[in-house]
Amino acid sequence: MKESNDNSRSSPKQRSRRMKKTIASRVKPNGASPSDPPLTSFLNHLPGFAWMKDLKGRYIYANSALQALKEYRDGCIGLTDADLLRQDIADIYRANDQKVIAERKPLETLEPYLVNGEKHFLLTSKFPIFDKNGALIMIGGSSIDISAQARTEERLREYERAVEGVEEMIAVVDRDYRYLVANEAFLTHRGMPREQVVGRFVWDVLTEETFTQLVKPKLDQAFAGDVVRYEMQHRYPALGLRELSLSYFPIEGPHGIDRVTCVLQDITERKAASNALNEAERHYREIFENAGEGIFQSTPAGRYIAANPALARMHGFDSPEELMRGRTDISRDAYVDPARREEFKRRLETNGFVREFEFQLSRKDGSKISVSINARVVRDENGVVQYYEGTAQDITERKTAEVRSAAFASLARKLSGTSTQLEAAQIIVDTARELFGWDACNLDLCDPALDRVEPMLNLDTIDGKLVSVTPLIKNGALTNRMRRVIEHGPELILRKEPIEFDRSAVLFGDVRRPSASIMAVPVLHASKVIGLLSIQSYTPSAYDQASLGHLEALSDHCGEALNRIRAEQSLRESEERFRQMAENFEDVIWIADRNLEQILYINPAYERIFGRSSESLSGASDSFLEAVHPDDRTSVGQMLERQKQGDREPFEYRIARPDGSIRWILRRSFPIRDANGHIQRIAGIAQDVTERKRAESQLRESEEKYRDLVENSTELICTHDLNGFVLSANPAVCAALGCELNEVVGRNVRDILAPTVRHEFDEYLARMRNGGAAAGIMFVQNKSGERRIWEYHNSLRTEGVTTPIVRGMARDITEERRVQKALHESEERYRELFENSRDAIYVHDLKGRYVSVNRAAETLSGFTRDEIMGKHYSNFITPKHLKNARESFCIKLDAPIETTYEAEIICKNGTCKAVEVSSRMIYKDGVAVAVQGTARDITERKRAQQALQTYARRLLEAQEAERQNIARELHDEIGQILTAVSLNLHSIQKNSQTDTCLPNIDESIQVVEDALSRVRELSLELRPSLLDDLGLAAALRWYVGRYTARSGIATEILGDADIGRISHEVETACFRITQEALTNAARHSHATRATVLIERTNGNLKLKVTDNGIGFNFDQLLYGMASALSLGLRGMQERALAVKGSVQITSKPGQGTQVTLNVPVKQ
């Protein structure tokens, strides 16, 4: 098609006209509409833009402010923002429109737009418009250009940044009389931080009276629109009474004047200067004549037309008149550099004045001085220069002082950064060269008390080059000049021609040229000479007394720097020693501020003792209270308060470590005071005294226990002096003697002894005095006259007592002696039994080495007693039985029981003998000390057992053969007979003609059938043919099936489905053991389930029969009173032994039974 109804190709103006018509016909909102004159007039007079759009974003209405914009002038009704604006801006407008449509609620946001290419910002409010039914039909909105406000706020921020750097005090106050801005000068003058001014009311910063009576009326006048200027006096706490000049400037805001800028100047000095100026004018003439500065008037040509006496003296003349006669051309006669005169004139005529114009003045005698001039041009009414007038000041000393002051200021800064004495020395000599100039320089350290000098830095100019000659100079004694300087102070030497070395001089450097000018000064620190500084020049009269004074000042700096460096070095060494000591100190060392509010130092011992990191203190000392035991925190807080006052009293408290342990801490603190005795810091030591507290507690407990022990001890405890008189005794002593305590104390020990041994008591006392201890046996006689034997251990105590005392401890061994005698007799009897026993008896220690054997052991082994003693039992037991011996030994260590096992010993002739070993542990005071045992020769018994096993195996083989024969006879003979009988009975049954005998025949047939079935079962039970024909696995599956059906116990076969064929004997043994185990389960276990596991691996056949029955006590059944019921179990063991296998039966009451058979089989 060549035509289209799509209006997208029409111009925006055409679309706008069509849309207006459409809107006029369709949009008829209730009430007033934009077409109503009052509403249209209102919207057109809004300060911003107003508009309405349909839900597709097409303009329905736009007020006159919006239509005046360039993009909207050609019409916007019916168009979208995308038709009118740049795409990125249109996208922002449309996104906000859609948000209003989606959320159905007003939206206020910032939107950009362009004005002549410059981006502006609109504060836009958009809102949904609904019809009377609540349906959303369009959106409306209004916008205000806030770009100017944003720029104004930015300029305000720039203004705030700008006023920070000015000297005037500036502040901004709002209509609430609240400070909005205050620059640094304002804050500094008032001595207040910014947070105490900005945001505060004026009367909070000033006084209420000052604000109400003076400041507020002026501020109100400024808020009314006036610029206000006035002066006032104000007393500052730090500055005193000051004169102020104040200016208030109103600031116009969006809604009128809303702020006032206050500019304040401190004019105290300016007013004072003004008053002084008035006074000065009154005395001008007097000052002119008597002024120290030169005052002049001169022509541009260079002649003085007026001068005061000071100017004449400055030029070297006696009077002003002589000056004016002698100086007819200032440029030529006075200026060292005439070009400076021309520069002076040029500046005057250009600027009308000069300030502090400096030049070199040539005096009448030819000497030169530095002069500073302040002058102005005096012109007539036509502007023609008439003359120059001004003042001149001799600034020679000032210039020299400035140079030296700058040098000294630089010196202090440079010296502060040095860390070695050599660095400081180099800076000192460089400064001396800058100030005075020198050709040679010496800076040495010295000790006048030792008459020693140590060269540090020595320089000389040799052939025009500066050379260090320090390495060429050795330590030595002080020179004569050095001694003079040390004793009498600085020395200036100006040599006259001809210049020669002093006779006593110590030469260094260029020894061909003596110095013409020398300055030497001592280097002092606190009036003590620590070194010498000397500079020398080859130029005559290079220095003067003033230079010597400045060099002395320079040496003072040198002394301070050298001492500071020495002190810092010593301090660093001291700090390092302290650090190493503190870091390795067992106790906690801490330093805090005077209020105990901040920890300044704490050593690593804190982390070890408190179990917390040093960082956990966070700089605050009271944070350690978190570690204090809750019950001690109150007392610790009180202790901290006392320590703040300088209390040194030690204090003990508890801490709770993070691991939950409790530790005791002994805290000692001491104040660190300044020179005036004021506390600056507090240091202390925290010592872990947990072990001491524990020891003290244990000591108290020990003392209590000791007292209780002494009082209740059965030991005889007493004390007596060196004369033998009893001082104390415990109840046991009284009981042993049969006396009361008062009958014992005060009595002499000699009287307690048996009469026959009392003569030995003096010897005992001598041993106590000389040796301090004695022990032995004493014979006493108690009150009843009975003789008793006491064993005593006595010692002499001299520490902690005024007079020595003897501590005695004894025990009554009368009964022990009797027991020992009886024991000795018993041991003799035991020895006889030991030696004459037919079984070998031995004793070995816990290391397994024999300590005793009897004669039977010698007979059994063939070894002599000496060959056995001291050797380990492993030397006599065959290797295959050592395991049993060691296991038996370990069992006895764990439990006090007797063990019995069989083993083979190796005899001396190399043969082995079977023995049965029974042994038990020997205890002493409850502690195992050795093993005692017997070894019985069971060689013959073992042979009998082997023969018995052989007979049992043959009996089982015979039994199986007989079972097989009986089974065959039952099956082949009796079975056939019963079958024939059954056939005959069936034949008779068929041919019988009468019903009378048929019941008997039927009953007979049934009996024969039952008998035949029973014969078959007996045949299978005696010897199942499947075992011979198909092997063990098939036979077990057949038997388990029949067993389940007959017993009702669910039984299954597990493991290998086919284990192959094995020997006839092994198959028979496995089948019979399984048969016996399942039969026992059916008879006794009350089991509901059983399993038979059969596995063949690595030449071994494993058979395991398990049931979930009631179980039984295996040992009691097999070896106890019920052994008659254990024939089946013994039969299983015998069958296993017959095929070289083993049966293990595991059962406990209530836990079922498990029978495990292991048999070796050939691969």
Residue, then its C-alpha position, 0 to 999 in steps of 0.5 A: m500500500k502507498e498510504s497509511n493511517d499511521n500519524s507517526r509521519s506527520s509533524p509534531k505541530q500537526r499531531s499536537r493540533r489533532m490531539k488538542k481536538t481529541i482531548a477537548s472532545r474526550v476529557k471532561p473531568n468533574g469540576a474545574s478543568p485546565s480549560d476553566p479560566p480561573l484554574t488556567s490563570f492559577l496554573n499559569h501564574l505558578p512559579g514553576f511548571a505544571w502539566m498533565k499526561d495520559l497514561k501513555g505519557r502524552y501531554i494533555y495540558a501544560n501551563s504557560a511556564l512550560q510552554a515557554l521553554k524552547e522544546y515546548r514552544d512549537g506545541c506539546i499537547g499529544l506528544t510524549d517526552a520522547d518527541l520533545l526531549r533528548q532520549d536519556i532525559a525522556d527515559i528518566y521522565r517516563a520511568n518516574d511516570q510509570k512508577v506513579i501509575a504502578e504505585r498509584k501514589p504521589l512521587e517527589t523526585l529530582e529530574p534533569y533538563l537542559v537550558n541552552g545546553e546547561k543541565h538544570f535540576l527540577l524538584t518535581s512532584k507527580f501524582p495520579i488523577f482518578d475519575k469519580n469511579g476511582a479509575l486512574i485516567m491520567i497523571g499530573g505534576s509540577s516542577i520548580d527549578i532549584s538549580a540556582q538554590a543548589r548553586t547558592e548552597e555550593r557558593l555558601r560552602e565555598y564561602e565557608r571554606a574561604v573565611e577559614g583562612v582570613e584573620e578577621m573573626i567571622a560568624v554567621v547567625d540565623r534568625d534564632y540567634r544560633y551560630l551557623v558558621a564560625n571560622e578558625a579565627f573566631l574560635t581561636h579568639r574565644g578559645m573554644p572548640r567548634e562544637q561548643v559554638v556552631g549550633r549554639f545560641v549567641w547567649d550561650v557563647l556570650t553572656e546573657e547580659t551582653f547579648t540582651q543589652l548590646v548584641k541583640p538590638k544590633l542583630d535585629q537591625a541587621f535582620a531588618g536589612d541594615v548594615v550595622r557597624y559599631e565598636m564595643q568592649h568585651r572581656y575574654p577569660a584568657l585575653g582580658l578586656r579587648e576593644l572590638s570593631l563589629s560589622y553585621f551584613p544581612i544575607e538574603g535567602p529564598h524567603g527574605i533575610d534569614r542570616v547575618t554575617c558578623v565580622l569582628q576585628d580586635i582593634t585593641e592594639r590599633k586604638a592604642a597605636s592611635n592614642a600613641l600617635n597623638e602623643a607622638e605628634r605632640h612630642y615630634r620635635e623633641i623626638f626629631e632632635n633626640a631620635g635614635e633614628g636618622i630623620f631627613q629631607s633630601t632633594p631628588a638631586g641628592r642633597y640633604i636639606a634637613a637632617n637630625p643629629a642621629l642621621a649625622r652620627m650615622h654618616g660619621f659626622d659630628s652635626p647635621e650641618e657638617l653632614m649637609r656640607g660634606r654630602t653634596d651627592i648622596s648617590r656618590d658619597a653615601y651609597v656603596d652601590p649607586a645603583r641602589r640610589e637609583e632604585f630608591k628614587r624609582r620606587l619613590e616616584t612610582n609608588g610615592f613611598v618606600r618601606e624598609f629600603e635597605f642599602q650599604l652606607s659608606r661612612k665618613d671614615g670609609s667603614k660600611i654599615s647597613v641602613s634601612i630607609n622609610a621615605r615618601v615623596v612630597r609634591d606641590e599642587n601640580g604634582v612636581v616632586q619637591y623633596y624626599e623625606g623619611t627616616a633612616q635606621d642603622i640595621t647593621e647589628r640587626k642584619t648581623a643578628e638576623v643572619r646569626s639568629a637564622a643560623f641559630a634557628s636552623l642550628a636548633r632544628k638541625l641538631s634536634g634531628t641528630s642521633t650521633q655526636l659526630e653528626a652534631a659536631q659536623i652541624i656545629v662546625d658548619t654553622a661556625r663556618e657560616l657565621f664566622g668563616w674559618d680555615a681550621c676547626n677543632l671540636d674535641l671531647c675532654d675530661p679535665a679530671l683525667d687530663r685527657v682529650e679525645p679528638m672528634l672532628n678536626l678540619d683544616t684547609i690545605d692547598g685550598k681544600l678542606v681536609s679532615v685530619t681527625p684520623l691523624i690526631k691521637n688521644g692525649a693530654l690537654t694542651n696549655r691552651m686547652r687548660r687555659v680555656i677550661e680554667h679561665g673561659p673563652e679565649l681570643i688570640l689575634r696574632k700580629e706580624p710576624i705570625e708564628f706558632d706558639r712554642s707550646a702549640v700542638l700542630f695539626g693539619d697544615v703545619r706550614r701556616p700558623s693561624a692569625s686569628i683563633m677563638a677557643v671556647p669550652v663546651l659546657h653542660a650544666s657548668k661542666v666542661i665536656g669538650l672544646l671548640s676552636i676555630q682558626s683563620y689565616t686572616p689577621s683580625a678575623y674575629d672580635q669579642a662579639s664573635l667570641g661571644h657568639l661562638e660561646a653561644l654556639s658552643d652552648h648549643c653544642g654542649e646541649a646537643l652532645n649531652r642530649i645525644r649522650a643522654e638519649q643513647s644512655l636512655r635507649e640503652s637503659e630502655e633496652r635493658f628495662r625492656q629486656m628485663a620487663e619482657n622476661f620478668e615473671d611478674v606483670i609490670w604495668i605503667a598507667d596514667r595518674n588517674l589509672e584511666q589508661i594503660l601506658y605499658i604492660n609486659p607479656a607476663y600479663e597474657r600468661i598470668f591473666g590468660r588474656s591478650s594485652e590488646s583486651l585492655s584497650g588502653a583502659s586500666d579499669s578494663f582489667l576489672e573484667a578479669v577480677h573475680p566478681d566477689d573481689r571487684t568492690s574491694v579492688g575498686q576501692m584499692l584503685e581509688r587508694q592507689k590514685q592517691g599514692d597508696r603503696e599498700p600491697f593488695e591481694y585479689r582473685i582473677a577468673r581466667p577465660d579457661g575458668s581457672i581462679r588465680w590469686i594476684l598480689r598487686r603492688s603499686f607506687p607513684i611516679r612523681d615529678a620534680n614538684g612531688h606531683i603524681q605523674r604516673i602510677a607503676g606497679i607489679a602484679q605477682d601470681v601468688t596462687e601457688r603461695k596461697r595454695a601452699e599457705s592453705q596447704l600449710r594451714e591444713s598441714e599444721e592442722k593435720y599435723r596437730d591432729l596427727v600428733e595428738n592422734s598418732t600411734e607414734l610416740i612423739c615428744t620434745h625434751d631439752l639438752n638436759g633430758f627434761v621432757l617439754s611435751a608429749n602426745p597422748a600415745v607416749c602417756a598411754a605407752l608409759g601408763c601415766e598422765l601427761n603431767e606425770v610425763v612433762g617435766r620428767n627426765v627421760r633418764d628416769i623412763l629408761a630401764p635401770t640397766v641402760r640408764h648409764e647410756f643416756d649421757e652418751y645419747l645427749a652428747r651425740m645430740r649436742n655434737g651431731g644434731a641427730a640420733a637414732g636407735i633402740m631404747f629400753v623403757q620401763n612403764k609405770s607398771g614395771e613392764r619392760r618395752i622396746w622403743e625404736y627412736h629417731n630424734s633430731l635437734r632443732t636450733e632455728g626459730v627457738t631461743t634454746p635448742i630442743v630435741r624433737g623425738m619420735a619413737r614407736d613401740i616395737t616390742e610386739e614387732r620383735r616378738v612377731q619377727k621372732a615368730l616369723h623367723e621360725s616360720e620362715e625356717r619351716y617354709r624354707e624346709l618345705f620350699e627345698n623339699s617340694r617335688d614341684a619346682i618353686y620359683v620367685h622372679d621380680l617384676k622384670g622377669r628375672y629369677v630371684s629364688v628357685n628350689r632344688a626341684a627346679e634344678t632337677l626339672s631343668g638340669f640347670t644349677r641354681d646359680e645358672i638360673m638366678g638372675k636370668h629372665y624366664s624367657n631363656f627357659i620357655t620355648p618361643k611358642h609358649l612365651k606368649n602365654a607366659r607374658e599374657s599370664f604375667c599381664i593378667k596378674l598385674d591387672a587383677p590379684i588372681e592366680t593363673t595356670y597355663e601349660a608350657e614347654i621348658i628348655c632343659k640344659n640337655g636341649t630337650c623340652k619338657a611339658v610343665e603346668v605353671s601356676s603363679r600368683m603375685i606377691y604384694k608388700d604393703g599393697v604393692a606388687v613386688a614379685v611373682q611366685g609360682t610352681a612348675r609341675d612336670i606334666t610330660e607323662r600326663k600330656r602323653a596320656q592326653q594325646a593317647l586319649q585323644t587318639y582313642a577318642r578319634r578312633l572311637l568317633e571314627a568307629q561310631e561313624a562307621e557303625r552309624q553308616n553300617i546301621a543306616r545301610e542295614l536300615h535302608d537296605e534290609i529293614g526298609q526292603i522288608l517293610t516295603a515287601v510287607s506293605l506291598n503284600l498288605h496292599s495286595i490282600q486289601k485288593n483281593s479281600q472279599t469281606d469287609t470285616c478284615l479291611p479295617n485291620i488291613d488298612e491299619s496294618i498298611q498305615v503302621v507299615e508306612d509309618a515304620l518305613s518312614r521312620v526307618r528312612e529318617l533314622s537312616l538319614e539321621l545316622r548317616p545322611s547319604l547327601l553328605d557322602d554323595l554331594g558333600l557338606a554344603a548340600a547336606l547342611r542345606w538339607y538338614v537346615g530345611r528339615y530342622t526348620a520344619r520340625s523345630g519351628i525355629a527359622t534357620e538359614i544358611l549364610g556364606d559360601a554357596d559351594i565350598g567344594r569337597i573336603s576330606h570325609e573326616v572334616e565333612t563328618a565333624c562339621f555336620r555332626i557339630t552343626q547337628e549337635a548345636l542346632t539340637n541343643a538350641a531346639r531343646h534348651s534355648h527357646a530361640t526363634r531364629a538361628t543361622v549357620l555361616i560356612e566360609r572357606t578361605n586361605g586353607n581354613l574352614k569356618l563354621k559358625v552356628t548362632d541362635n537368639g535364645i536365652g543363652f547359658n553360663f558356659d563355664q558353669l555348665l562345662y566345669g561346674m555341678a551341671s557337667a553331666l549335662s555338658l556331654g554334647l558340648r564336650g562331644m563337639q570339642e572332641r570332634a574338633l580336636a579329632v580333625k585338628g580344629s578348635v571349637q569356641i562356644t560363646s554364650k551368656p544368659g539372655q544373649g543367645t549362643q554362638v558356636t564357632l568351629n575352625v578347621p584347617v583344610k587342604q587347598 
